[in-house]
Amino acid sequence: MAEAAGSGGSGAPPDDTGCHILHVDMDAFFASVEIRDRPELAGKPVIVGATGGRGVVLSATYQARVYGVRSAMPVGQARRLCPHAIFVPPRHGLYSAVSKEVMAIFRAVTPEVEPLSLDEAFLDISGGLRRLGRPAAIGELIRRQVSEQQRITCSVGIASTKFVAKLASVHCKPDGLLVIPADGVLDFLRPLPVAALWGVGERTGRILARLGLGTVGDIASTPPGALERELGRATAAHLVALARGHDDRKVMPGTQEKSIGAEETFPVDVDDPALIRRELLRLSGRTARGLRSSGCAARTVVVKLRLADFTTITRSRTLAEPTDVAQTIYSTACALYAGAGLDARARLRLVGVRTAGLVPAAAAQTQLMLGESPSGWREAERAVDRITGRFGTDAIRPAALVNGEGGGRPARTGTGTGTGTGTETGTGTGTVTTTGTVTTTGTGTGSEAR
């Protein structure tokens, strides 16, 4: 565990005066959640990601990372780098639920929370210093509460600016805390590679290397005019400001997500419209759950279709009323797919469903309920949310997906409870096949397709 320390590396407590910005980043988030639920995986190289040949790594434990495994890497490459790794399929609904609990911990400390993704956020703790103590103590409080409540770890960077706080959290991973004193920012930044600066990608990195600029300190000591000829005025000014420790951006609480969606790359190219519609159904369900967990409804549905030759087509439709209902999203997605103008046997390598034009669900609720019975799809899907929140995202699914996800999954024996409405048919004792979104009342044990 990294100790709270300043950039100087001495054993003295760091001076956190004026360091009111925290960047909290969960450690190998998806993999850590899986290990929490399966303790036998602790200490092993675990990789979360679709197991098909075209899948990508979503998360990897540090035991896998030492072999060069990284997020967004193709699964096939990860297997070659770490052949003894344990691959775990993702459970997106579970990660969203855990993220919501983690963000609640942050907001109990300060309302000034700016989520960047499911597993990281900026916090401005200026208003909590009198109540909770010094910044380093607040950082330790957050780490302790995340560990005790969620049984996973996080790393906390503390500084006077967002840029430096984010770098600090990277430098103390995993399970650490690092304070960069306000008067030690330049000493911390100077030896870092230029790639540490926001905005330095592959192309900009090549230009800086050609100019002989390899470290942040090199850029800090370069007049902006010398960079403008190569990078343009705006980029040059931006990089020099960051290199000199200047970052005026404020924490933006309550920043709304611009879109919520999901996409999937098929293991092999698919030309069967029935299989493509089945995948659209699964992705629509994931997207609707993401909307509901974020407290949003969407006005626009977007479908993404990538052909075998990597040509990508997107089609969108704005709805009459915002929605967070999977069935509405799915029917719209199917209509967009049908109207995309593809050949009857066009081969697809990827499909995606995304929703945009997000509004707070509470603000849309009056419109959303018009003309619907009290026991419509929304109530059924929310009942399913409660079931999957307890038993996992695969505890209950539309019947069309029982044998259609990842080549099909076998029926499993288990116990489940639920409430709501739907259509069901039964054969034999304890066997239930569901049509659409199911609801059953009571508890039963038997052979249950999930």
C-alpha positions as CSV (number, residue, x, y, z in Angstrom):
1,M,0.0,0.0,0.0
2,A,1.5,3.3,-1.0
3,E,1.9,5.8,1.8
4,A,0.6,9.4,1.7
5,A,3.7,11.3,0.6
6,G,4.7,14.4,-1.2
7,S,6.9,14.6,-4.3
8,G,10.0,14.8,-2.3
9,G,9.7,11.2,-1.0
10,S,10.6,12.1,2.6
11,G,8.9,10.3,5.5
12,A,7.4,13.5,6.9
13,P,3.6,14.0,6.4
14,P,3.0,15.9,3.2
15,D,1.8,19.5,3.2
16,D,-1.7,19.3,1.8
17,T,-2.5,23.0,2.3
18,G,-4.5,24.2,-0.7
19,C,-4.8,20.7,-2.1
20,H,-8.6,20.6,-2.4
21,I,-8.9,18.5,-5.5
22,L,-9.1,14.7,-5.2
23,H,-9.0,12.2,-8.1
24,V,-10.3,8.8,-6.9
25,D,-9.7,5.8,-9.2
26,M,-10.8,2.3,-8.5
27,D,-8.1,-0.3,-8.9
28,A,-8.7,-2.8,-11.8
29,F,-12.4,-2.1,-11.2
30,F,-14.2,-4.9,-13.1
31,A,-11.6,-7.5,-12.2
32,S,-11.7,-6.4,-8.5
33,V,-15.5,-6.8,-8.4
34,E,-15.2,-10.3,-9.9
35,I,-12.5,-11.3,-7.4
36,R,-14.7,-9.9,-4.5
37,D,-17.4,-12.3,-5.6
38,R,-15.0,-15.2,-6.3
39,P,-12.3,-15.1,-3.6
40,E,-10.5,-18.1,-5.1
41,L,-9.3,-15.8,-7.9
42,A,-7.4,-13.5,-5.5
43,G,-3.7,-13.2,-6.4
44,K,-4.2,-14.7,-9.9
45,P,-3.9,-13.1,-13.3
46,V,-7.6,-12.4,-14.1
47,I,-8.8,-10.8,-17.3
48,V,-12.4,-9.5,-17.8
49,G,-13.5,-9.4,-21.3
50,A,-15.5,-11.1,-24.1
51,T,-13.8,-14.5,-24.7
52,G,-14.4,-14.5,-28.4
53,G,-11.4,-14.0,-30.8
54,R,-12.4,-10.4,-31.5
55,G,-13.2,-9.5,-27.9
56,V,-11.1,-6.9,-26.1
57,V,-9.8,-6.7,-22.5
58,L,-12.1,-4.6,-20.3
59,S,-10.0,-5.0,-17.1
60,A,-7.0,-7.0,-15.9
61,T,-5.5,-7.6,-12.4
62,Y,-2.0,-6.3,-11.8
63,Q,-0.9,-9.9,-11.8
64,A,-1.9,-10.0,-15.5
65,R,-0.6,-6.5,-16.3
66,V,3.0,-7.5,-15.5
67,Y,2.8,-9.6,-18.6
68,G,1.9,-6.6,-20.7
69,V,-1.9,-7.1,-20.7
70,R,-3.7,-3.8,-20.9
71,S,-7.3,-2.6,-21.3
72,A,-8.7,-2.4,-24.8
73,M,-6.1,-5.0,-26.0
74,P,-7.5,-7.7,-28.2
75,V,-8.3,-10.9,-26.2
76,G,-6.2,-13.0,-28.6
77,Q,-3.1,-10.8,-27.9
78,A,-3.8,-11.0,-24.1
79,R,-3.9,-14.8,-24.3
80,R,-0.5,-14.9,-26.1
81,L,1.0,-12.6,-23.5
82,C,-0.4,-14.4,-20.5
83,P,-1.5,-17.9,-21.5
84,H,-2.3,-18.9,-17.9
85,A,-4.6,-16.0,-17.3
86,I,-8.2,-16.7,-16.1
87,F,-10.7,-15.1,-18.4
88,V,-14.0,-13.9,-16.9
89,P,-17.0,-12.7,-19.0
90,P,-18.2,-9.2,-18.0
91,R,-21.2,-8.5,-15.9
92,H,-22.0,-4.9,-16.8
93,G,-25.1,-4.5,-14.7
94,L,-23.2,-5.5,-11.6
95,Y,-20.4,-3.0,-12.3
96,S,-22.9,-0.2,-12.8
97,A,-24.6,-1.1,-9.5
98,V,-21.2,-1.1,-7.6
99,S,-20.2,2.2,-9.3
100,K,-23.5,3.8,-8.0
101,E,-22.6,2.7,-4.5
102,V,-19.1,4.0,-4.8
103,M,-20.3,7.4,-6.1
104,A,-22.7,7.6,-3.1
105,I,-19.7,7.3,-0.8
106,F,-18.0,10.2,-2.6
107,R,-21.2,12.3,-2.4
108,A,-21.5,11.7,1.3
109,V,-18.1,13.5,1.6
110,T,-19.0,16.4,-0.8
111,P,-21.7,17.2,-3.4
112,E,-18.9,18.5,-5.7
113,V,-18.3,15.2,-7.5
114,E,-17.5,14.9,-11.2
115,P,-17.7,11.3,-12.4
116,L,-15.4,10.6,-15.4
117,S,-16.5,7.0,-15.9
118,L,-17.9,4.1,-13.8
119,D,-14.6,3.8,-11.8
120,E,-13.2,7.3,-11.4
121,A,-14.2,10.8,-10.3
122,F,-12.9,14.2,-9.3
123,L,-14.0,15.6,-6.0
124,D,-13.7,19.2,-4.7
125,I,-13.5,18.9,-0.9
126,S,-13.0,22.6,-0.1
127,G,-16.4,22.7,1.6
128,G,-15.7,19.6,3.8
129,L,-12.4,20.6,5.3
130,R,-13.8,22.1,8.5
131,R,-16.1,19.1,9.0
132,L,-13.9,16.2,8.0
133,G,-10.3,17.4,8.5
134,R,-7.4,17.9,6.2
135,P,-7.3,16.6,2.5
136,A,-5.1,13.6,3.2
137,A,-7.4,12.5,6.1
138,I,-10.4,12.8,3.8
139,G,-8.6,10.8,1.1
140,E,-7.9,8.0,3.7
141,L,-11.6,8.2,4.8
142,I,-12.8,7.5,1.3
143,R,-10.3,4.7,0.8
144,R,-11.4,3.1,4.0
145,Q,-15.1,3.4,3.3
146,V,-14.8,1.9,-0.2
147,S,-12.8,-1.0,1.2
148,E,-15.2,-1.7,4.1
149,Q,-18.5,-1.2,2.1
150,Q,-17.5,-2.7,-1.3
151,R,-14.5,-4.9,-0.4
152,I,-12.5,-3.4,-3.3
153,T,-9.7,-0.8,-3.3
154,C,-9.1,2.6,-4.8
155,S,-6.2,5.0,-5.3
156,V,-6.4,8.7,-4.4
157,G,-4.4,11.6,-5.8
158,I,-4.6,14.9,-4.0
159,A,-3.4,18.2,-5.5
160,S,-4.3,21.8,-6.1
161,T,-5.5,21.1,-9.7
162,K,-7.4,18.4,-11.5
163,F,-4.5,17.6,-13.9
164,V,-2.0,16.9,-11.1
165,A,-4.5,15.1,-8.9
166,K,-5.2,12.6,-11.7
167,L,-1.4,12.0,-12.3
168,A,-1.0,11.5,-8.6
169,S,-3.6,8.8,-8.5
170,V,-1.8,7.0,-11.3
171,H,1.5,7.2,-9.5
172,C,0.2,5.6,-6.3
173,K,-1.6,2.6,-7.8
174,P,-2.7,0.2,-6.6
175,D,-4.3,0.9,-3.3
176,G,-2.5,4.0,-2.5
177,L,-2.7,7.7,-1.7
178,L,-0.4,10.5,-2.9
179,V,-0.4,14.2,-2.1
180,I,1.4,16.6,-4.3
181,P,2.0,19.8,-2.3
182,A,1.2,23.0,-4.0
183,D,4.8,24.1,-3.9
184,G,6.0,20.8,-5.1
185,V,4.0,20.5,-8.4
186,L,6.9,21.5,-10.7
187,D,9.3,19.1,-9.0
188,F,6.7,16.3,-9.5
189,L,6.0,17.2,-13.1
190,R,9.5,17.9,-14.4
191,P,10.8,14.3,-14.9
192,L,7.6,12.9,-16.3
193,P,7.5,11.9,-20.0
194,V,5.6,14.3,-22.4
195,A,3.0,11.6,-22.8
196,A,1.8,12.4,-19.3
197,L,0.3,15.7,-20.5
198,W,-3.3,15.7,-21.6
199,G,-3.5,16.2,-25.3
200,V,-0.2,14.5,-26.2
201,G,-1.0,11.5,-28.4
202,E,1.0,9.6,-30.9
203,R,1.2,12.4,-33.5
204,T,2.0,15.2,-31.1
205,G,4.5,12.9,-29.3
206,R,6.4,12.4,-32.6
207,I,6.5,16.2,-33.2
208,L,7.8,16.9,-29.7
209,A,10.5,14.1,-30.0
210,R,11.6,15.7,-33.3
211,L,12.1,18.9,-31.4
212,G,14.1,17.2,-28.7
213,L,11.4,17.5,-26.0
214,G,11.2,14.3,-24.1
215,T,10.0,15.4,-20.6
216,V,7.4,17.7,-19.1
217,G,10.3,19.8,-17.8
218,D,11.6,20.3,-21.4
219,I,8.2,21.7,-22.4
220,A,7.9,23.9,-19.3
221,S,11.2,25.6,-20.2
222,T,10.3,26.1,-23.9
223,P,8.8,29.4,-25.0
224,P,5.2,28.9,-26.4
225,G,6.2,30.6,-29.6
226,A,8.8,27.9,-30.4
227,L,6.0,25.3,-30.3
228,E,3.3,27.3,-32.1
229,R,5.0,26.7,-35.5
230,E,4.7,23.0,-35.1
231,L,1.6,22.5,-33.0
232,G,-0.5,25.7,-33.5
233,R,-1.2,28.4,-30.9
234,A,-3.9,26.7,-28.9
235,T,-2.1,23.4,-28.5
236,A,1.2,25.0,-27.7
237,A,-0.4,27.2,-25.0
238,H,-2.3,24.3,-23.5
239,L,0.8,22.1,-23.2
240,V,3.1,24.8,-21.8
241,A,0.4,25.7,-19.2
242,L,0.0,22.1,-18.0
243,A,3.8,21.6,-18.0
244,R,4.1,24.6,-15.7
245,G,1.4,23.3,-13.4
246,H,-1.4,25.6,-14.5
247,D,-4.9,24.1,-14.8
248,D,-7.9,26.4,-14.1
249,R,-10.6,23.8,-14.7
250,K,-13.1,23.4,-11.9
251,V,-14.8,20.2,-10.7
252,M,-18.1,20.1,-12.5
253,P,-20.7,18.3,-10.3
254,G,-23.7,16.6,-11.8
255,T,-22.2,16.6,-15.3
256,Q,-24.7,14.7,-17.4
257,E,-23.6,11.8,-19.6
258,K,-24.1,12.7,-23.2
259,S,-25.1,9.1,-24.3
260,I,-25.5,5.6,-22.9
261,G,-25.1,2.5,-24.9
262,A,-23.4,-0.8,-25.6
263,E,-21.9,-2.6,-28.6
264,E,-20.6,-6.0,-29.3
265,T,-18.1,-7.5,-31.9
266,F,-19.2,-10.9,-33.1
267,P,-16.7,-13.8,-32.9
268,V,-17.3,-14.3,-36.6
269,D,-19.0,-12.1,-39.2
270,V,-22.8,-12.6,-39.0
271,D,-25.2,-12.4,-42.0
272,D,-28.3,-13.8,-40.4
273,P,-30.8,-11.0,-39.6
274,A,-32.4,-13.1,-36.9
275,L,-29.1,-13.3,-35.0
276,I,-28.5,-9.6,-35.5
277,R,-31.9,-8.7,-34.1
278,R,-31.3,-11.0,-31.2
279,E,-28.0,-9.1,-30.5
280,L,-29.9,-5.8,-30.8
281,L,-32.3,-7.1,-28.1
282,R,-29.5,-7.9,-25.7
283,L,-27.8,-4.6,-26.3
284,S,-31.1,-2.7,-25.9
285,G,-31.6,-4.4,-22.5
286,R,-28.1,-3.4,-21.4
287,T,-28.7,0.2,-22.6
288,A,-32.0,0.5,-20.8
289,R,-30.5,-0.8,-17.6
290,G,-27.7,1.8,-18.0
291,L,-30.3,4.5,-18.4
292,R,-32.3,3.4,-15.4
293,S,-29.2,3.1,-13.2
294,S,-28.2,6.6,-14.2
295,G,-31.6,8.1,-13.6
296,C,-32.0,9.1,-17.2
297,A,-34.4,8.7,-20.1
298,A,-33.4,9.1,-23.7
299,R,-35.0,11.0,-26.6
300,T,-32.8,9.4,-29.4
301,V,-31.9,5.9,-30.3
302,V,-28.8,5.2,-32.4
303,V,-27.8,2.0,-34.1
304,K,-24.2,1.3,-35.2
305,L,-23.5,-1.4,-37.9
306,R,-20.0,-2.3,-38.8
307,L,-19.6,-4.4,-42.0
308,A,-17.0,-7.1,-42.5
309,D,-14.9,-4.6,-44.5
310,F,-15.0,-2.2,-41.5
311,T,-17.4,0.2,-43.2
312,T,-19.5,1.7,-40.4
313,I,-23.1,2.8,-40.7
314,T,-25.0,4.7,-38.1
315,R,-28.7,5.4,-38.1
316,S,-30.7,7.4,-35.5
317,R,-34.3,8.2,-34.7
318,T,-35.7,10.8,-32.2
319,L,-38.6,9.4,-30.2
320,A,-41.9,11.3,-29.5
321,E,-41.3,10.8,-25.8
322,P,-38.1,10.0,-23.9
323,T,-37.8,6.4,-22.7
324,D,-35.8,4.1,-20.5
325,V,-37.7,1.0,-21.6
326,A,-35.8,-1.8,-23.4
327,Q,-38.7,-2.9,-25.5
328,T,-39.1,0.7,-27.0
329,I,-35.3,0.9,-27.6
330,Y,-35.3,-2.5,-29.2
331,S,-38.2,-1.9,-31.6
332,T,-36.6,1.4,-32.7
333,A,-33.2,-0.3,-33.1
334,C,-34.8,-3.0,-35.3
335,A,-36.5,-0.4,-37.4
336,L,-33.3,1.4,-37.9
337,Y,-31.5,-1.8,-38.8
338,A,-34.2,-2.7,-41.3
339,G,-34.0,0.8,-42.9
340,A,-30.2,0.9,-43.1
341,G,-30.3,-0.2,-46.8
342,L,-28.1,-3.2,-46.3
343,D,-28.1,-6.2,-48.7
344,A,-30.2,-9.1,-47.5
345,R,-27.0,-11.1,-46.5
346,A,-24.7,-8.3,-45.6
347,R,-22.1,-9.6,-43.1
348,L,-21.7,-7.6,-39.9
349,R,-18.7,-7.8,-37.5
350,L,-20.1,-5.4,-34.9
351,V,-23.5,-3.9,-33.8
352,G,-24.2,-1.3,-31.3
353,V,-27.2,0.4,-29.6
354,R,-26.8,3.9,-28.1
355,T,-29.2,6.4,-26.7
356,A,-28.7,10.2,-26.7
357,G,-30.6,13.3,-25.8
358,L,-30.6,12.3,-22.2
359,V,-33.0,13.9,-19.7
360,P,-33.6,13.2,-16.0
361,A,-36.0,10.3,-15.7
362,A,-38.1,12.1,-13.1
363,A,-38.6,15.0,-15.5
364,A,-39.8,12.7,-18.2
365,Q,-42.0,10.5,-16.0
366,T,-45.2,12.3,-16.6
367,Q,-44.9,11.9,-20.4
368,L,-43.6,8.4,-20.1
369,M,-46.6,7.2,-18.2
370,L,-49.3,8.6,-20.5
371,G,-51.4,5.9,-22.1
372,E,-49.6,3.1,-20.3
373,S,-51.3,0.6,-17.9
374,P,-50.0,0.5,-14.4
375,S,-48.4,-2.9,-15.2
376,G,-46.7,-2.1,-18.5
377,W,-43.2,-2.8,-19.7
378,R,-41.6,-0.2,-17.5
379,E,-42.9,-1.7,-14.3
380,A,-41.9,-5.2,-15.5
381,E,-38.4,-4.1,-16.4
382,R,-37.9,-2.3,-13.1
383,A,-39.0,-5.5,-11.3
384,V,-36.4,-7.4,-13.3
385,D,-33.8,-4.7,-12.2
386,R,-34.6,-5.6,-8.6
387,I,-34.1,-9.3,-9.3
388,T,-30.9,-8.9,-11.2
389,G,-29.6,-6.5,-8.7
390,R,-29.7,-9.3,-6.2
391,F,-29.0,-12.4,-8.3
392,G,-26.9,-11.0,-11.2
393,T,-27.7,-9.8,-14.7
394,D,-28.3,-13.4,-16.0
395,A,-30.8,-14.3,-13.4
396,I,-33.7,-13.5,-15.7
397,R,-33.7,-12.8,-19.5
398,P,-36.0,-12.6,-22.5
399,A,-36.7,-16.1,-23.8
400,A,-35.1,-15.1,-27.2
401,L,-31.7,-14.8,-25.4
402,V,-31.8,-18.1,-23.5
403,N,-30.0,-19.9,-26.3
404,G,-28.8,-16.9,-28.3
405,E,-26.0,-15.3,-26.2
406,G,-22.5,-16.3,-27.0
407,G,-23.6,-19.4,-28.7
408,G,-26.2,-20.2,-26.1
409,R,-26.0,-21.0,-22.4
410,P,-27.2,-24.2,-20.8
411,A,-30.1,-24.3,-18.4
412,R,-29.1,-24.0,-14.8
413,T,-30.7,-25.1,-11.6
414,G,-31.4,-22.4,-9.0
415,T,-33.7,-20.5,-6.8
416,G,-35.3,-17.2,-7.7
417,T,-37.9,-14.7,-6.6
418,G,-39.6,-11.9,-8.4
419,T,-42.7,-9.7,-8.8
420,G,-44.4,-8.2,-11.8
421,T,-46.3,-9.1,-14.9
422,G,-45.6,-11.1,-18.1
423,T,-46.3,-14.3,-20.0
424,E,-45.0,-17.7,-18.9
425,T,-45.6,-21.3,-19.8
426,G,-44.7,-24.2,-17.7
427,T,-43.8,-27.8,-18.5
428,G,-43.3,-30.3,-15.8
429,T,-42.5,-29.5,-12.2
430,G,-40.5,-26.4,-11.5
431,T,-39.6,-25.7,-15.1
432,V,-40.4,-22.2,-16.5
433,T,-39.7,-20.8,-19.9
434,T,-40.3,-17.0,-20.2
435,T,-41.5,-15.0,-23.0
436,G,-40.5,-11.3,-23.1
437,T,-39.7,-9.9,-19.6
438,V,-40.9,-12.3,-17.0
439,T,-42.5,-11.8,-13.6
440,T,-43.3,-14.5,-11.1
441,T,-44.5,-14.1,-7.6
442,G,-43.2,-16.3,-4.9
443,T,-40.2,-18.5,-4.5
444,G,-39.5,-21.8,-6.3
445,T,-36.7,-24.2,-7.0
446,G,-36.2,-26.1,-10.2
447,S,-34.6,-26.2,-13.6
448,E,-34.7,-22.5,-14.7
449,A,-33.4,-21.3,-18.1
450,R,-31.3,-18.2,-17.5
